[in-house]
Amino acid sequence: MEVVAAENHQKPSVIWSSTDEVAEYKQILRVKRNIRYAIVGILLFIISAFSYGIYWLAYDMDRLPEGEYLTEATSPAGTYTVKAYRTNGGATTAFAIRGELVFNKQKRDPQNIYWNYREDQAEINWLDDDRVVINGHELHVPHDRFDFRRQN
């Protein structure tokens, strides 16, 4: 490969002496491109893992404390039962209420559907077999959730 000086401040042009040099140059460019893609992929993976870790630590409803059992109410057709628990975060935090949905007619694990801070009692009323009101928050079970951390 020979570099020829250009006039008038233009980029120097390259004169290839063989096709082997051209192939080698293209291979180097491919390797550099693949390295860039690998670095970007690794960075995206690290950012995604970090973001999921923050979500898991701060917002995952499956990690809520168990709490002290307060009350429960079964839906009119007996499909679901909502159990309420009061959690105590210690001397510097207020009580919180955790509502757990139990599936009476299906073999499924209970799901946390309600989590509210600064409450110490739970009032559970069923409107019908798929709608429940817990402390004034209406939920369509089994899909709706109330989590005070996600409220604006």
PATIRO-418216 format. One record per residue (C-alpha): x, y, z; residue in one letter; residue number from 0. Coordinates in pm, 1 decimal, always signed. Example, Ala and Ser with C-alpha at 12.3 -4.5 7.8 and 13.67 -1.06 7.14 Angstrom:
<pts>
{east: +1230.0&north: -450.0&up: +780.0&drenza: A&kevo: 0}
{east: +1367.0&north: -106.0&up: +714.0&drenza: S&kevo: 1}
</pts>
This chain:
<pts>
{east: +0.0&north: +0.0&up: +0.0&drenza: M&kevo: 0}
{east: +129.8&north: +341.6&up: -88.8&drenza: E&kevo: 1}
{east: -2.2&north: +672.3&up: +30.6&drenza: V&kevo: 2}
{east: +14.5&north: +950.6&up: -226.9&drenza: V&kevo: 3}
{east: +26.6&north: +1308.3&up: -101.7&drenza: A&kevo: 4}
{east: -255.8&north: +1520.2&up: -228.4&drenza: A&kevo: 5}
{east: -244.4&north: +1881.9&up: -328.8&drenza: E&kevo: 6}
{east: -464.3&north: +2163.2&up: -197.8&drenza: N&kevo: 7}
{east: -514.7&north: +2011.1&up: +149.0&drenza: H&kevo: 8}
{east: -718.5&north: +1715.4&up: +29.7&drenza: Q&kevo: 9}
{east: -715.3&north: +1376.7&up: +194.4&drenza: K&kevo: 10}
{east: -430.1&north: +1159.8&up: +76.9&drenza: P&kevo: 11}
{east: -536.0&north: +885.8&up: -158.9&drenza: S&kevo: 12}
{east: -431.5&north: +526.1&up: -112.2&drenza: V&kevo: 13}
{east: -292.5&north: +315.0&up: -391.5&drenza: I&kevo: 14}
{east: -323.6&north: -54.7&up: -322.5&drenza: W&kevo: 15}
{east: -42.0&north: -267.3&up: -450.5&drenza: S&kevo: 16}
{east: -234.1&north: -597.1&up: -437.9&drenza: S&kevo: 17}
{east: -577.4&north: -742.4&up: -383.0&drenza: T&kevo: 18}
{east: -444.2&north: -917.5&up: -70.7&drenza: D&kevo: 19}
{east: -390.3&north: -578.3&up: +92.2&drenza: E&kevo: 20}
{east: -747.2&north: -474.8&up: +5.5&drenza: V&kevo: 21}
{east: -886.8&north: -796.4&up: +155.2&drenza: A&kevo: 22}
{east: -675.3&north: -753.0&up: +467.9&drenza: E&kevo: 23}
{east: -793.8&north: -392.8&up: +506.0&drenza: Y&kevo: 24}
{east: -1159.7&north: -497.6&up: +469.9&drenza: K&kevo: 25}
{east: -1107.5&north: -773.8&up: +727.5&drenza: Q&kevo: 26}
{east: -963.4&north: -519.0&up: +972.9&drenza: I&kevo: 27}
{east: -1267.5&north: -294.6&up: +918.5&drenza: L&kevo: 28}
{east: -1502.7&north: -590.3&up: +982.2&drenza: R&kevo: 29}
{east: -1322.6&north: -679.6&up: +1304.7&drenza: V&kevo: 30}
{east: -1339.2&north: -317.6&up: +1425.5&drenza: K&kevo: 31}
{east: -1713.0&north: -303.6&up: +1345.3&drenza: R&kevo: 32}
{east: -1775.8&north: -631.5&up: +1529.9&drenza: N&kevo: 33}
{east: -1584.4&north: -503.6&up: +1833.0&drenza: I&kevo: 34}
{east: -1799.5&north: -187.3&up: +1835.8&drenza: R&kevo: 35}
{east: -2118.4&north: -397.6&up: +1818.7&drenza: Y&kevo: 36}
{east: -1993.9&north: -619.8&up: +2101.4&drenza: A&kevo: 37}
{east: -1913.0&north: -318.6&up: +2320.7&drenza: I&kevo: 38}
{east: -2255.4&north: -162.0&up: +2255.9&drenza: V&kevo: 39}
{east: -2426.4&north: -495.5&up: +2327.8&drenza: G&kevo: 40}
{east: -2237.3&north: -540.7&up: +2655.0&drenza: I&kevo: 41}
{east: -2319.2&north: -183.7&up: +2763.4&drenza: L&kevo: 42}
{east: -2689.8&north: -235.3&up: +2684.3&drenza: L&kevo: 43}
{east: -2687.9&north: -559.1&up: +2883.2&drenza: F&kevo: 44}
{east: -2523.7&north: -390.6&up: +3183.5&drenza: I&kevo: 45}
{east: -2770.8&north: -98.5&up: +3173.3&drenza: I&kevo: 46}
{east: -3066.3&north: -337.9&up: +3142.9&drenza: S&kevo: 47}
{east: -2944.6&north: -555.0&up: +3430.9&drenza: A&kevo: 48}
{east: -2889.4&north: -248.1&up: +3649.4&drenza: F&kevo: 49}
{east: -3236.3&north: -110.4&up: +3566.0&drenza: S&kevo: 50}
{east: -3404.6&north: -442.6&up: +3644.9&drenza: Y&kevo: 51}
{east: -3209.9&north: -459.7&up: +3972.6&drenza: G&kevo: 52}
{east: -3343.0&north: -118.0&up: +4075.9&drenza: I&kevo: 53}
{east: -3698.3&north: -226.9&up: +3987.6&drenza: Y&kevo: 54}
{east: -3658.6&north: -554.7&up: +4176.7&drenza: W&kevo: 55}
{east: -3522.3&north: -385.5&up: +4488.6&drenza: L&kevo: 56}
{east: -3762.8&north: -91.7&up: +4501.7&drenza: A&kevo: 57}
{east: -4087.8&north: -178.2&up: +4321.7&drenza: Y&kevo: 58}
{east: -4141.6&north: -553.5&up: +4299.8&drenza: D&kevo: 59}
{east: -4462.6&north: -639.6&up: +4486.5&drenza: M&kevo: 60}
{east: -4343.8&north: -997.1&up: +4542.4&drenza: D&kevo: 61}
{east: -4079.5&north: -867.3&up: +4784.3&drenza: R&kevo: 62}
{east: -4320.3&north: -699.9&up: +5029.1&drenza: L&kevo: 63}
{east: -4296.3&north: -787.9&up: +5398.2&drenza: P&kevo: 64}
{east: -4541.2&north: -1049.2&up: +5529.4&drenza: E&kevo: 65}
{east: -4701.0&north: -844.8&up: +5807.1&drenza: G&kevo: 66}
{east: -4956.4&north: -917.4&up: +6076.4&drenza: E&kevo: 67}
{east: -5285.9&north: -1074.9&up: +5964.7&drenza: Y&kevo: 68}
{east: -5585.2&north: -837.9&up: +5997.3&drenza: L&kevo: 69}
{east: -5886.4&north: -963.8&up: +5803.8&drenza: T&kevo: 70}
{east: -6006.3&north: -1138.5&up: +5490.6&drenza: E&kevo: 71}
{east: -6308.7&north: -1135.1&up: +5259.6&drenza: A&kevo: 72}
{east: -6421.0&north: -1391.7&up: +5002.3&drenza: T&kevo: 73}
{east: -6578.6&north: -1295.6&up: +4668.9&drenza: S&kevo: 74}
{east: -6954.3&north: -1362.8&up: +4628.0&drenza: P&kevo: 75}
{east: -6902.6&north: -1673.6&up: +4413.0&drenza: A&kevo: 76}
{east: -6608.7&north: -1793.7&up: +4623.6&drenza: G&kevo: 77}
{east: -6356.8&north: -1757.7&up: +4341.1&drenza: T&kevo: 78}
{east: -6114.8&north: -1531.6&up: +4530.3&drenza: Y&kevo: 79}
{east: -6026.3&north: -1434.1&up: +4884.4&drenza: T&kevo: 80}
{east: -5845.4&north: -1112.5&up: +4971.5&drenza: V&kevo: 81}
{east: -5641.0&north: -1125.8&up: +5290.5&drenza: K&kevo: 82}
{east: -5513.6&north: -805.9&up: +5450.7&drenza: A&kevo: 83}
{east: -5194.5&north: -772.8&up: +5652.2&drenza: Y&kevo: 84}
{east: -5051.5&north: -477.7&up: +5845.4&drenza: R&kevo: 85}
{east: -4676.9&north: -429.1&up: +5813.5&drenza: T&kevo: 86}
{east: -4461.9&north: -236.9&up: +6054.8&drenza: N&kevo: 87}
{east: -4147.7&north: -83.3&up: +5909.3&drenza: G&kevo: 88}
{east: -4005.8&north: +9.6&up: +6247.8&drenza: G&kevo: 89}
{east: -3992.3&north: +317.2&up: +6468.9&drenza: A&kevo: 90}
{east: -3937.3&north: +571.6&up: +6193.6&drenza: T&kevo: 91}
{east: -4202.6&north: +457.8&up: +5944.2&drenza: T&kevo: 92}
{east: -4579.5&north: +433.3&up: +5948.9&drenza: A&kevo: 93}
{east: -4784.9&north: +117.9&up: +5911.2&drenza: F&kevo: 94}
{east: -4872.0&north: -11.6&up: +5563.9&drenza: A&kevo: 95}
{east: -5143.5&north: -247.2&up: +5443.4&drenza: I&kevo: 96}
{east: -5068.3&north: -538.1&up: +5211.4&drenza: R&kevo: 97}
{east: -5355.0&north: -709.4&up: +5031.5&drenza: G&kevo: 98}
{east: -5306.0&north: -1063.3&up: +4907.5&drenza: E&kevo: 99}
{east: -5533.0&north: -1229.1&up: +4649.8&drenza: L&kevo: 100}
{east: -5586.3&north: -1601.8&up: +4708.1&drenza: V&kevo: 101}
{east: -5723.8&north: -1814.4&up: +4422.1&drenza: F&kevo: 102}
{east: -5978.5&north: -2051.5&up: +4574.8&drenza: N&kevo: 103}
{east: -6071.9&north: -2246.7&up: +4260.1&drenza: K&kevo: 104}
{east: -5732.7&north: -2256.2&up: +4086.1&drenza: Q&kevo: 105}
{east: -5397.3&north: -2393.7&up: +4191.3&drenza: K&kevo: 106}
{east: -5207.1&north: -2065.0&up: +4175.3&drenza: R&kevo: 107}
{east: -4981.0&north: -1890.9&up: +4421.9&drenza: D&kevo: 108}
{east: -5131.3&north: -1593.3&up: +4606.7&drenza: P&kevo: 109}
{east: -5059.4&north: -1252.6&up: +4451.6&drenza: Q&kevo: 110}
{east: -5000.9&north: -919.9&up: +4622.8&drenza: N&kevo: 111}
{east: -5259.8&north: -683.3&up: +4476.4&drenza: I&kevo: 112}
{east: -5266.1&north: -398.1&up: +4729.2&drenza: Y&kevo: 113}
{east: -4989.4&north: -202.7&up: +4901.0&drenza: W&kevo: 114}
{east: -5059.8&north: +131.5&up: +5067.4&drenza: N&kevo: 115}
{east: -4856.1&north: +333.4&up: +5314.4&drenza: Y&kevo: 116}
{east: -4984.3&north: +521.7&up: +5620.6&drenza: R&kevo: 117}
{east: -5277.8&north: +288.5&up: +5684.9&drenza: E&kevo: 118}
{east: -5329.6&north: +63.3&up: +5983.3&drenza: D&kevo: 119}
{east: -5675.9&north: -86.3&up: +5912.1&drenza: Q&kevo: 120}
{east: -5819.2&north: -265.1&up: +5609.7&drenza: A&kevo: 121}
{east: -6176.1&north: -249.0&up: +5487.5&drenza: E&kevo: 122}
{east: -6250.7&north: -499.8&up: +5210.4&drenza: I&kevo: 123}
{east: -6580.7&north: -496.4&up: +5017.1&drenza: N&kevo: 124}
{east: -6662.2&north: -705.0&up: +4711.7&drenza: W&kevo: 125}
{east: -6875.7&north: -534.7&up: +4442.2&drenza: L&kevo: 126}
{east: -6905.5&north: -854.5&up: +4239.7&drenza: D&kevo: 127}
{east: -6692.5&north: -1163.3&up: +4180.4&drenza: D&kevo: 128}
{east: -6421.3&north: -971.3&up: +3989.9&drenza: D&kevo: 129}
{east: -6424.8&north: -628.5&up: +4159.1&drenza: R&kevo: 130}
{east: -6309.2&north: -553.7&up: +4510.2&drenza: V&kevo: 131}
{east: -6271.6&north: -227.9&up: +4701.9&drenza: V&kevo: 132}
{east: -5987.5&north: -214.3&up: +4953.2&drenza: I&kevo: 133}
{east: -5978.2&north: +103.5&up: +5164.0&drenza: N&kevo: 134}
{east: -6151.9&north: +298.5&up: +4886.8&drenza: G&kevo: 135}
{east: -5940.1&north: +167.1&up: +4597.6&drenza: H&kevo: 136}
{east: -6139.1&north: -37.2&up: +4344.9&drenza: E&kevo: 137}
{east: -5950.8&north: -323.0&up: +4179.9&drenza: L&kevo: 138}
{east: -6054.9&north: -560.4&up: +3901.6&drenza: H&kevo: 139}
{east: -5907.5&north: -892.2&up: +4006.2&drenza: V&kevo: 140}
{east: -5694.2&north: -1079.6&up: +3922.3&drenza: P&kevo: 141}
{east: -5514.5&north: -825.1&up: +3700.5&drenza: H&kevo: 142}
{east: -5533.0&north: -486.2&up: +3877.1&drenza: D&kevo: 143}
{east: -5282.8&north: -379.7&up: +4140.8&drenza: R&kevo: 144}
{east: -5261.5&north: -78.9&up: +4371.8&drenza: F&kevo: 145}
{east: -4914.1&north: +23.3&up: +4484.7&drenza: D&kevo: 146}
{east: -4869.3&north: +363.8&up: +4649.7&drenza: F&kevo: 147}
{east: -4511.7&north: +381.2&up: +4516.2&drenza: R&kevo: 148}
{east: -4643.6&north: +401.8&up: +4159.8&drenza: R&kevo: 149}
{east: -4895.3&north: +682.3&up: +4223.1&drenza: Q&kevo: 150}
{east: -4821.3&north: +1037.0&up: +4108.7&drenza: N&kevo: 151}
</pts>
